[in-house]
Amino acid sequence: MKYTSVNELSNFDYHDAELSSIIFQDCCLRWEVSNINATTANSQNDFGVDMCIGNATMVFNDVTIEGIVFGAYTSTQNGIITEYPSVAVKSEEHLDALKSIIDEDSYIYALEELVAIDANRYKARFHIGFNTYLSFIFTESIISWKEFIGKAWYEHDKWKKQ
């Protein structure tokens, strides 16, 4: 890959990024994504505006999944309102839940939390899939990609506030 960004999760915008796969193996979490945006604070972005990345690989090393929560939501059908409570996934069901995220809705909506636990570990909480939240601890994040495909959608004049 031409570009590599290490431990810069907060220097990307994930709004509506497509998530095509999640693989969790040997304490490593690997995501294949498209349409994430490298902000101007990103070490690999020299363009002066936030830039969209076509396809990228996100790798998190030494991962411990803390939790997966399918959030509460309300559905209306034929005038009948049904409320569904949030559901925390049991730890022994984490792998199956990760697979179902791709089956249901394959988007990353936001990095909701990123904190340093100590000098070597971080905690991240992503809003992914339909009202789904994934929290995990890791030691290193690596995002790599081949090319920028243009300005981030929100950098175009059409979307900028006047």
N, CA, C and O of each residue as an XYZ file, in Angstrom:
648
protein
N       0.836     -1.183      0.000
C       0.000      0.000      0.000
C       0.881      1.248      0.000
O       1.964      1.269      0.586
N       0.401      2.253     -0.654
C       1.176      3.490     -0.785
C       1.132      4.324      0.493
O       2.128      4.940      0.872
N      -0.028      4.342      1.155
C      -0.208      5.171      2.352
C      -0.457      4.279      3.571
O      -1.179      3.285      3.495
N       0.152      4.655      4.687
C      -0.056      3.938      5.942
C      -0.131      4.954      7.069
O       0.725      5.829      7.204
N      -1.162      4.817      7.863
C      -1.380      5.702      8.998
C      -1.432      4.845     10.264
O      -2.272      3.951     10.373
N      -0.550      5.111     11.208
C      -0.462      4.309     12.425
C      -0.941      5.126     13.620
O      -0.479      6.245     13.847
N      -1.863      4.558     14.375
C      -2.420      5.167     15.585
C      -2.942      6.589     15.348
O      -2.675      7.501     16.131
N      -3.680      6.756     14.264
C      -4.276      8.051     13.934
C      -5.785      7.934     13.722
O      -6.336      8.629     12.867
N      -6.449      7.091     14.464
C      -7.886      6.892     14.263
C      -8.685      8.183     14.307
O      -9.659      8.341     13.571
N      -8.278      9.101     15.163
C      -9.032     10.354     15.295
C      -8.765     11.312     14.134
O      -9.408     12.357     14.043
N      -7.830     10.973     13.247
C      -7.546     11.813     12.086
C      -8.229     11.306     10.821
O      -7.771     11.558      9.706
N      -9.327     10.590     11.015
C     -10.177     10.116      9.930
C     -11.622     10.473     10.268
O     -11.995     10.568     11.437
N     -12.426     10.669      9.226
C     -13.866     10.832      9.388
C     -14.500      9.590      8.793
O     -14.218      9.235      7.648
N     -15.359      8.922      9.562
C     -15.910      7.629      9.163
C     -17.355      7.711      8.678
O     -17.923      6.703      8.258
N     -17.947      8.890      8.730
C     -19.357      9.066      8.417
C     -19.750      8.316      7.148
O     -19.300      8.655      6.053
N     -20.584      7.304      7.301
C     -21.114      6.504      6.196
C     -20.053      5.763      5.390
O     -20.248      5.505      4.202
N     -18.945      5.423      6.014
C     -17.943      4.605      5.342
C     -18.498      3.190      5.184
O     -19.163      2.672      6.081
N     -18.224      2.583      4.060
C     -18.719      1.242      3.803
C     -17.779      0.224      4.443
O     -16.558      0.328      4.329
N     -18.359     -0.744      5.106
C     -17.614     -1.790      5.797
C     -17.940     -3.110      5.107
O     -19.048     -3.628      5.249
N     -16.977     -3.657      4.358
C     -17.280     -4.853      3.583
C     -16.903     -6.158      4.278
O     -17.437     -7.212      3.934
N     -15.988     -6.106      5.254
C     -15.693     -7.322      6.012
C     -15.075     -6.985      7.359
O     -14.400     -5.970      7.532
N     -15.332     -7.872      8.300
C     -14.722     -7.824      9.627
C     -14.185     -9.224      9.901
O     -14.923    -10.207      9.839
N     -12.907     -9.301     10.199
C     -12.301    -10.592     10.548
C     -11.604    -10.421     11.890
O     -10.799     -9.509     12.074
N     -11.924    -11.311     12.824
C     -11.270    -11.311     14.128
C     -10.573    -12.648     14.282
O     -11.219    -13.690     14.391
N      -9.234    -12.610     14.290
C      -8.460    -13.841     14.365
C      -7.148    -13.559     15.076
O      -6.487    -12.556     14.809
N      -6.778    -14.449     15.981
C      -5.514    -14.340     16.719
C      -5.339    -12.965     17.354
O      -4.266    -12.368     17.263
N      -6.380    -12.466     17.991
C      -6.381    -11.176     18.686
C      -6.139     -9.989     17.751
O      -5.748     -8.913     18.202
N      -6.369    -10.181     16.469
C      -6.225     -9.115     15.492
C      -7.587     -8.890     14.831
O      -8.238     -9.835     14.384
N      -8.000     -7.637     14.778
C      -9.270     -7.270     14.155
C      -8.948     -6.556     12.856
O      -8.229     -5.556     12.850
N      -9.483     -7.073     11.749
C      -9.195     -6.522     10.415
C     -10.502     -6.159      9.726
O     -11.416     -6.975      9.610
N     -10.564     -4.891      9.265
C     -11.739     -4.400      8.549
C     -11.331     -3.989      7.145
O     -10.295     -3.354      6.954
N     -12.136     -4.347      6.174
C     -11.988     -3.830      4.821
C     -13.057     -2.748      4.673
O     -14.243     -3.006      4.876
N     -12.633     -1.549      4.322
C     -13.545     -0.403      4.285
C     -13.357      0.388      2.992
O     -12.363      0.230      2.284
N     -14.326      1.233      2.706
C     -14.183      2.188      1.607
C     -14.881      3.481      1.996
O     -15.799      3.495      2.816
N     -14.427      4.545      1.397
C     -15.006      5.874      1.588
C     -14.851      6.443      2.990
O     -15.726      7.166      3.468
N     -13.726      6.117      3.661
C     -13.389      6.871      4.864
C     -12.647      8.113      4.386
O     -12.135      8.144      3.267
N     -12.591      9.115      5.218
C     -11.953     10.369      4.832
C     -10.769     10.662      5.741
O     -10.884     10.624      6.966
N      -9.630     10.956      5.123
C      -8.450     11.380      5.877
C      -8.573     12.886      6.088
O      -8.647     13.645      5.122
N      -8.594     13.315      7.336
C      -8.713     14.743      7.625
C      -7.380     15.436      7.352
O      -6.363     14.782      7.118
N      -7.399     16.749      7.385
C      -6.152     17.499      7.152
C      -5.135     17.247      8.262
O      -3.944     17.489      8.064
N      -5.574     16.765      9.425
C      -4.656     16.450     10.514
C      -3.938     15.118     10.295
O      -2.975     14.816     11.000
N      -4.388     14.325      9.336
C      -3.785     13.025      9.075
C      -2.387     13.198      8.466
O      -2.189     14.027      7.578
N      -1.441     12.423      8.945
C      -0.048     12.535      8.494
C       0.134     12.218      7.014
O       1.133     12.626      6.420
N      -0.796     11.510      6.414
C      -0.675     11.119      5.009
C      -1.407     12.067      4.055
O      -1.314     11.908      2.838
N      -2.122     13.035      4.587
C      -2.917     13.942      3.752
C      -2.209     15.288      3.618
O      -2.140     16.058      4.576
N      -1.690     15.564      2.440
C      -1.003     16.828      2.159
C      -1.823     17.745      1.255
O      -1.275     18.684      0.678
N      -3.114     17.493      1.123
C      -3.938     18.202      0.149
C      -4.555     19.504      0.646
O      -5.028     20.296     -0.170
N      -4.569     19.752      1.938
C      -5.147     20.988      2.455
C      -6.647     20.920      2.678
O      -7.229     21.866      3.208
N      -7.292     19.817      2.286
C      -8.708     19.558      2.558
C      -8.833     18.087      2.942
O      -7.947     17.285      2.644
N      -9.927     17.738      3.600
C     -10.167     16.336      3.908
C     -10.355     15.571      2.600
O     -11.050     16.033      1.695
N      -9.733     14.406      2.512
C      -9.737     13.631      1.271
C     -10.360     12.252      1.480
O     -10.155     11.609      2.509
N     -11.119     11.818      0.488
C     -11.766     10.515      0.512
C     -10.789      9.431      0.053
O     -10.010      9.627     -0.880
N     -10.851      8.307      0.720
C     -10.021      7.149      0.407
C     -10.933      6.096     -0.201
O     -11.987      5.792      0.358
N     -10.542      5.540     -1.335
C     -11.358      4.513     -1.982
C     -11.476      3.275     -1.118
O     -12.453      3.133     -0.382
N     -10.523      2.387     -1.185
C     -10.518      1.157     -0.396
C      -9.354      1.197      0.578
O      -8.256      1.641      0.243
N      -9.612      0.726      1.784
C      -8.565      0.721      2.809
C      -8.717     -0.516      3.684
O      -9.777     -1.138      3.744
N      -7.632     -0.846      4.351
C      -7.632     -1.922      5.333
C      -7.321     -1.309      6.687
O      -6.341     -0.582      6.845
N      -8.162     -1.610      7.654
C      -7.946     -1.157      9.029
C      -7.597     -2.383      9.865
O      -8.355     -3.352      9.908
N      -6.446     -2.333     10.529
C      -6.006     -3.450     11.360
C      -5.800     -2.945     12.781
O      -5.145     -1.927     13.006
N      -6.366     -3.667     13.726
C      -6.200     -3.369     15.145
C      -5.488     -4.569     15.758
O      -5.954     -5.702     15.637
N      -4.354     -4.319     16.420
C      -3.553     -5.405     16.992
C      -3.829     -5.585     18.478
O      -4.191     -4.645     19.185
N      -3.647     -6.823     18.927
C      -3.818     -7.206     20.338
C      -5.172     -6.757     20.867
O      -5.258     -6.058     21.877
N      -6.209     -7.162     20.183
C      -7.570     -6.714     20.494
C      -8.234     -7.588     21.548
O      -8.133     -8.815     21.528
N      -8.908     -6.924     22.457
C      -9.831     -7.556     23.384
C     -11.172     -6.869     23.176
O     -11.306     -5.666     23.401
N     -12.157     -7.636     22.749
C     -13.477     -7.051     22.547
C     -14.131     -6.872     23.902
O     -14.281     -7.827     24.665
N     -14.517     -5.644     24.193
C     -15.174     -5.343     25.461
C     -16.673     -5.572     25.384
O     -17.284     -6.098     26.315
N     -17.257     -5.169     24.263
C     -18.692     -5.341     24.162
C     -19.236     -5.028     22.788
O     -18.671     -4.238     22.031
N     -20.341     -5.667     22.491
C     -21.113     -5.382     21.292
C     -22.541     -5.183     21.766
O     -23.108     -6.041     22.443
N     -23.115     -4.050     21.408
C     -24.484     -3.743     21.821
C     -25.295     -3.401     20.586
O     -24.932     -2.520     19.807
N     -26.395     -4.112     20.423
C     -27.357     -3.770     19.393
C     -28.328     -2.806     20.064
O     -29.068     -3.189     20.971
N     -28.322     -1.562     19.616
C     -29.048     -0.494     20.293
C     -30.553     -0.575     20.158
O     -31.090     -1.282     19.305
N     -31.208      0.162     21.015
C     -32.664      0.231     21.019
C     -33.152      0.975     19.780
O     -32.485      1.882     19.283
N     -34.311      0.584     19.296
C     -34.929      1.293     18.182
C     -36.433      1.077     18.196
O     -36.944      0.204     18.897
N     -37.127      1.884     17.416
C     -38.584      1.815     17.315
C     -38.952      1.559     15.866
O     -38.359      2.133     14.953
N     -39.931      0.698     15.663
C     -40.398      0.374     14.319
C     -41.902      0.629     14.247
O     -42.640      0.347     15.192
N     -42.343      1.166     13.107
C     -43.772      1.400     12.903
C     -44.217      0.663     11.649
O     -43.685      0.882     10.561
N     -45.209     -0.222     11.819
C     -45.785     -0.937     10.684
C     -47.297     -0.942     10.831
O     -47.834     -1.337     11.866
N     -47.969     -0.501      9.786
C     -49.434     -0.454      9.786
C     -49.992      0.300     10.985
O     -51.006     -0.087     11.566
N     -49.309      1.384     11.345
C     -49.772      2.214     12.450
C     -49.453      1.658     13.828
O     -49.808      2.274     14.834
N     -48.797      0.516     13.896
C     -48.445     -0.094     15.187
C     -46.973      0.201     15.473
O     -46.088     -0.097     14.670
N     -46.743      0.796     16.641
C     -45.386      1.144     17.055
C     -44.852      0.031     17.955
O     -45.473     -0.340     18.951
N     -43.678     -0.492     17.574
C     -43.033     -1.524     18.377
C     -41.683     -0.997     18.825
O     -40.899     -0.506     18.013
N     -41.415     -1.098     20.113
C     -40.134     -0.661     20.653
C     -39.272     -1.878     20.968
O     -39.726     -2.845     21.581
N     -38.024     -1.803     20.535
C     -37.068     -2.872     20.774
C     -35.973     -2.348     21.690
O     -35.350     -1.332     21.382
N     -35.724     -3.027     22.825
C     -34.690     -2.557     23.760
C     -33.292     -2.890     23.242
O     -33.132     -3.736     22.363
N     -32.283     -2.218     23.797
C     -30.905     -2.547     23.425
C     -30.556     -3.923     23.997
O     -31.087     -4.346     25.024
N     -29.647     -4.605     23.298
C     -29.254     -5.949     23.700
C     -27.735     -6.022     23.698
O     -27.098     -5.773     22.675
N     -27.161     -6.361     24.837
C     -25.714     -6.569     24.926
C     -25.418     -8.020     24.561
O     -26.052     -8.940     25.077
N     -24.469     -8.214     23.686
C     -24.104     -9.550     23.224
C     -23.199    -10.209     24.262
O     -22.259     -9.590     24.760
N     -23.490    -11.459     24.579
C     -22.649    -12.217     25.514
C     -21.280    -12.447     24.885
O     -21.175    -12.609     23.669
N     -20.233    -12.463     25.702
C     -18.866    -12.577     25.184
C     -18.668    -13.822     24.327
O     -17.920    -13.779     23.350
N     -19.317    -14.924     24.668
C     -19.148    -16.142     23.875
C     -19.841    -16.052     22.507
O     -19.668    -16.930     21.663
N     -20.617    -14.998     22.296
C     -21.316    -14.808     21.023
C     -20.728    -13.661     20.191
O     -21.301    -13.292     19.166
N     -19.602    -13.098     20.615
C     -19.002    -11.960     19.913
C     -18.663    -12.274     18.457
O     -18.946    -11.461     17.578
N     -18.064    -13.432     18.182
C     -17.675    -13.754     16.804
C     -18.888    -13.820     15.881
O     -18.855    -13.282     14.775
N     -19.949    -14.471     16.325
C     -21.171    -14.544     15.514
C     -21.780    -13.161     15.325
O     -22.295    -12.847     14.252
N     -21.723    -12.336     16.365
C     -22.277    -10.980     16.267
C     -21.492    -10.143     15.260
O     -22.084     -9.372     14.505
N     -20.166    -10.288     15.241
C     -19.358     -9.550     14.269
C     -19.751     -9.928     12.843
O     -19.837     -9.063     11.971
N     -19.987    -11.202     12.606
C     -20.413    -11.658     11.278
C     -21.774    -11.084     10.908
O     -22.008    -10.724      9.754
N     -22.664    -10.999     11.882
C     -24.020    -10.506     11.592
C     -24.025     -9.010     11.287
O     -24.924     -8.529     10.597
N     -23.056     -8.277     11.779
C     -22.983     -6.844     11.489
C     -22.841     -6.626      9.985
O     -23.488     -5.747      9.416
N     -22.004     -7.421      9.351
C     -21.821     -7.315      7.908
C     -23.083     -7.757      7.179
O     -23.437     -7.168      6.157
N     -23.757     -8.761      7.672
C     -24.976     -9.251      7.031
C     -26.103     -8.231      7.076
O     -26.878     -8.120      6.126
N     -26.201     -7.489      8.166
C     -27.333     -6.588      8.361
C     -27.151     -5.224      7.714
O     -28.007     -4.781      6.947
N     -26.068     -4.568      8.008
C     -25.873     -3.195      7.555
C     -24.384     -2.915      7.590
O     -23.759     -3.008      8.647
N     -23.825     -2.584      6.477
C     -22.366     -2.544      6.407
C     -21.808     -1.125      6.315
O     -21.189     -0.760      5.315
N     -22.026     -0.342      7.342
C     -21.504      1.021      7.382
C     -20.858      1.314      8.727
O     -21.239      0.750      9.753
N     -19.873      2.206      8.704
C     -19.318      2.764      9.932
C     -19.902      4.174     10.017
O     -19.713      4.979      9.105
N     -20.588      4.464     11.076
C     -21.184      5.787     11.219
C     -20.269      6.753     11.957
O     -20.219      7.937     11.622
N     -19.543      6.259     12.962
C     -18.691      7.171     13.721
C     -17.746      6.409     14.644
O     -18.032      5.299     15.090
N     -16.628      7.040     14.906
C     -15.767      6.643     16.009
C     -16.277      7.468     17.179
O     -16.036      8.674     17.241
N     -16.977      6.833     18.104
C     -17.649      7.570     19.178
C     -16.753      7.826     20.379
O     -16.964      8.778     21.131
N     -15.750      6.969     20.554
C     -14.860      7.139     21.700
C     -13.487      6.603     21.333
O     -13.370      5.552     20.702
N     -12.463      7.321     21.726
C     -11.087      6.856     21.593
C     -10.316      7.433     22.772
O     -10.139      8.646     22.881
N      -9.860      6.550     23.650
C      -9.121      6.995     24.834
C      -7.885      6.127     25.029
O      -7.887      4.934     24.726
N      -6.843      6.747     25.536
C      -5.642      6.003     25.899
C      -5.853      5.441     27.300
O      -6.126      6.187     28.241
N      -5.729      4.148     27.430
C      -5.864      3.504     28.745
C      -4.561      3.644     29.512
O      -4.555      3.945     30.705
N      -3.462      3.422     28.811
C      -2.116      3.620     29.359
C      -1.194      3.883     28.174
O      -1.672      4.163     27.075
N       0.104      3.799     28.376
C       1.053      4.138     27.305
C       0.995      3.176     26.119
O       1.448      3.513     25.026
N       0.436      1.975     26.330
C       0.452      0.959     25.279
C      -0.923      0.488     24.809
O      -1.011     -0.296     23.864
N      -1.987      0.947     25.445
C      -3.305      0.432     25.084
C      -4.318      1.558     24.929
O      -4.263      2.579     25.615
N      -5.249      1.334     23.998
C      -6.306      2.295     23.702
C      -7.647      1.589     23.749
O      -7.740      0.373     23.583
N      -8.680      2.378     23.977
C     -10.047      1.858     23.914
C     -10.796      2.639     22.846
O     -10.766      3.870     22.820
N     -11.472      1.900     21.959
C     -12.262      2.527     20.903
C     -13.699      2.031     20.989
O     -13.961      0.888     21.363
N     -14.618      2.917     20.634
C     -16.036      2.560     20.526
C     -16.526      3.105     19.192
O     -16.557      4.315     18.971
N     -16.912      2.180     18.300
C     -17.419      2.535     16.984
C     -18.920      2.297     16.909
O     -19.440      1.326     17.460
N     -19.606      3.202     16.217
C     -21.013      2.997     15.870
C     -20.985      2.408     14.466
O     -20.649      3.090     13.498
N     -21.344      1.132     14.373
C     -21.315      0.443     13.089
C     -22.627     -0.298     12.887
O     -23.328     -0.619     13.846
N     -22.946     -0.562     11.637
C     -24.174     -1.279     11.371
C     -25.379     -0.509     11.864
O     -25.263      0.633     12.309
N     -26.518     -1.132     11.783
C     -27.754     -0.473     12.194
C     -27.802     -0.392     13.712
O     -28.088     -1.382     14.387
N     -27.523      0.785     14.240
C     -27.638      1.027     15.675
C     -26.832      0.027     16.510
O     -27.291     -0.425     17.560
N     -25.632     -0.312     16.038
C     -24.771     -1.270     16.710
C     -23.513     -0.555     17.191
O     -22.974      0.311     16.503
N     -23.059     -0.927     18.374
C     -21.886     -0.310     18.972
C     -20.884     -1.396     19.341
O     -21.221     -2.369     20.015
N     -19.644     -1.212     18.888
C     -18.575     -2.165     19.136
C     -17.483     -1.463     19.933
O     -16.942     -0.446     19.497
N     -17.164     -2.011     21.103
C     -16.105     -1.454     21.960
C     -15.002     -2.489     22.103
O     -15.264     -3.673     22.317
N     -13.763     -2.022     21.982
C     -12.647     -2.942     22.134
C     -11.392     -2.188     22.575
O     -11.280     -0.972     22.418
N     -10.462     -2.950     23.128
C      -9.168     -2.433     23.556
C      -8.128     -2.986     22.584
O      -8.218     -4.140     22.164
N      -7.136     -2.160     22.226
C      -6.110     -2.585     21.277
C      -4.799     -1.874     21.605
O      -4.769     -0.917     22.379
N      -3.713     -2.366     20.996
C      -2.410     -1.740     21.221
C      -1.969     -0.873     20.048
O      -1.185      0.059     20.227
N      -2.466     -1.170     18.849
C      -2.027     -0.425     17.669
C      -3.113     -0.483     16.598
O      -3.765     -1.510     16.408
N      -3.294      0.641     15.903
C      -4.202      0.676     14.749
C      -3.391      1.075     13.519
O      -2.576      1.997     13.566
N      -3.632      0.367     12.425
C      -2.933      0.653     11.175
C      -3.989      0.735     10.070
O      -4.750     -0.208      9.850
N      -4.020      1.861      9.390
C      -4.912      2.013      8.249
C      -4.034      2.214      7.023
O      -3.186      3.106      6.997
N      -4.240      1.382      6.011
C      -3.424      1.485      4.798
C      -4.321      1.500      3.567
O      -5.382      0.876      3.538
N      -3.860      2.236      2.538
C      -4.634      2.372      1.308
C      -3.711      2.733      0.150
O      -2.571      3.153      0.348
N      -4.231      2.558     -1.060
C      -3.437      2.810     -2.271
C      -3.565      4.230     -2.778
O      -2.588      4.815     -3.244
N      -4.793      4.806     -2.690
C      -4.985      6.117     -3.307
C      -6.111      6.912     -2.676
O      -7.034      6.366     -2.071
N      -6.004      8.208     -2.838
C      -7.106      9.108     -2.516
C      -7.959      9.203     -3.782
O      -7.422      9.212     -4.890
N      -9.281      9.273     -3.626
C     -10.141      9.323     -4.811
C     -10.794     10.688     -5.006
O     -11.645     10.847     -5.881
N     -10.412     11.654     -4.215
C     -10.937     13.004     -4.358
C     -11.245     13.616     -3.010
O     -10.991     13.022     -1.962
N     -11.796     14.813     -3.060
C     -12.182     15.502     -1.828
C     -13.268     14.714     -1.101
O     -14.069     14.011     -1.717
N     -13.273     14.847      0.228
C     -14.370     14.287      1.008
C     -15.667     14.939      0.535
O     -15.668     16.105      0.138
N     -16.765     14.198      0.575
C     -18.032     14.720      0.045
C     -18.406     16.052      0.668
O     -18.971     16.908     -0.013
N     -18.109     16.248      1.936
C     -18.499     17.473      2.637
C     -17.574     18.650      2.326
O     -17.823     19.765      2.784
N     -16.515     18.415      1.555
C     -15.613     19.490      1.144
C     -16.074     20.174     -0.151
O     -15.553     21.231     -0.508
N     -17.018     19.597     -0.835
C     -17.512     20.181     -2.083
C     -18.425     21.372     -1.782
O     -19.153     21.369     -0.789
N     -18.380     22.372     -2.631
C     -19.150     23.597     -2.450
C     -20.628     23.338     -2.175
O     -21.250     24.060     -1.397
N     -21.182     22.328     -2.800
C     -22.600     21.989     -2.646
C     -22.973     21.769     -1.170
O     -24.087     22.092     -0.758
N     -22.050     21.227     -0.385
C     -22.344     20.857      1.000
C     -21.810     21.842      2.031
O     -22.193     21.774      3.199
N     -20.950     22.738      1.632
C     -20.387     23.702      2.598
C     -21.428     24.751      2.967
O     -22.199     25.214      2.126
N     -21.430     25.108      4.233
C     -22.357     26.148      4.686
C     -21.891     27.495      4.180
O     -20.694     27.780      4.158
N     -22.818     28.304      3.782
C     -22.489     29.618      3.206
C     -22.487     30.689      4.268
O     -22.232     31.855      3.968
